[in-house]
């Protein structure tokens, strides 16, 4: 093994540690409270994970949170960018999740028809 | 499938002994049965530090820090947190002062004030997985040194960084490397001193368990710099987990071409062997350690010649402590200026301490040099538990000294501690409160060192015994005031005339307590009083007539049958002749009628 090979291994392996650094360009937070799960949040989460993995997006972190109080709009998903802008999507499905990945996360255009809140932190 | 959670379960020796393995297995089962195996990865890491709170675990990316986890908690954690995203509040670490629940690891003051350099990977990566170490920039420093730096440039960076030996004496590391590089001889050796023997110290063990590759990388860089081809890691056989992880790490590094022949295809070859010590304290002394590796009896040899000139098998040998090795890769990667920006002018960098004794948060901490003792003990350590009063802190183990309250604002660096009659040492830090008798503490350490004396030289073998005899006399109430001068005289003589570091430092605990706690010695001698009520020959138990309800519990529990009385007819009476001063009656009395006194009677 040469130094270049070591660096290649690192690049691959670093993916495995990214969760523990908390440094991601985009964080996708899926609401996984009881009503969220009842409304299908697990499928939404699985779709996000699958799509992100398929596209090999390494700077995107998927995490979860509890109830946020918007039960009527569950499953609710929050997409946070490193610059502090936050888009909240409501009434999500697995299909919608894949579209959010393609249009918002990859191309940078939030999907306005699913958006229920826009804010900056 | 992308992983969304990393669950880090601490598997440092402290957590293992509080059954972290059962917690890990329970979590594994729950994660499997909930169908989350693809999304969640369970990782065993090295020591996270707060051993008091074990078993501990960390969940990323949220950074939730769980403490005192039991296998029974696993289903709730998986169901509530991993599945529904609601951290289990009752298991999160709670700040004892503010009585608030802390949700993220970053907010815990225990972690907040620390500066993790050497321990950065401990508790973050899986020590048995070389890929995780590589991902955390592992072996990059070795690669850079081998491909972009000449050996003397490597030594220059270490010299410029001002790194000093973390084993305790604080000798400039760069200078040591230079000596070995300039020495002539056939095979040169690099040795890691992992013979951590101080009571209450577990810095080296934790680093070897939590990040073994860092030590291997540091040694390999040094081997390149000084021109060595063989290395030894000398480690206590009492550290089985550290040995196991080291061996896994060595095998993985060899397999990856990072150790052994033609490292990283640069033509440089170096290999490391593990040698186990049999638990003799003196083998932490470098020449005794060398003798032990050679298969000889572990006793010190005359210096000079120093090991740098004539060491292992008579060849030039570079010996550094585990923590020193752990610093090397960071200095190569980040540069000497970066290292100097941490800590103080004379003592740059960080220091790892094993905080133990009468302190709220016992465990493993790493701080920038120059932090005061007060900050370390009260902010990070959380102060003395149970509302007791702080009395002293002991640094440097059996070679160190006790520092009283008035010096708590002393910065932690090599020189400041030495000035107080203590030493930096390898990092043991034992906190004592009003319930500790300082004479008894001095006796404890002297019992240890006189037991561990190799017997080679008279001052250490005989002198320490005589000092111990005197201390035993004082703690049993038969001391004379002239004993105090005799102790000082003997101590000074042993320091001046002993052959090796063991004897040269062993009187320190006695001399420092004599200096700062003279009054306690005087009380033991003149008033036959032990104010901490520890020395059994100087204490008496008696039952207060007015408080005693004659329930008979004390008499029933007394192992010496020293208490007499009749149920319902107070008071019960302790026969002092028969009493063995075990304190059982005091513990069991439901009315607080048993009193413990010293001196005044």
Interface residues (C-beta under 8 A of the other chain):
Chain A: X1 X2 X3 X6 X7 X9 X10 X12 X13 X14 X15 X16 X17 X19 X20 X22 X24 X27 X30 X31 X32 X33 X34 X37 X45 X49 X50 X52 X53 X61 X62 X63 X64 X65 X66 X67
Chain B: X1 X2 X3 X4 X5 X6 X8 X39 X60 X61 X62 X63 X83 X84 X85 X86 X124 X125 X131 X132 X134 X135 X136 X137 X138 X139 X140 X143 X144 X146 X147 X256 X257 X258 X264 X265
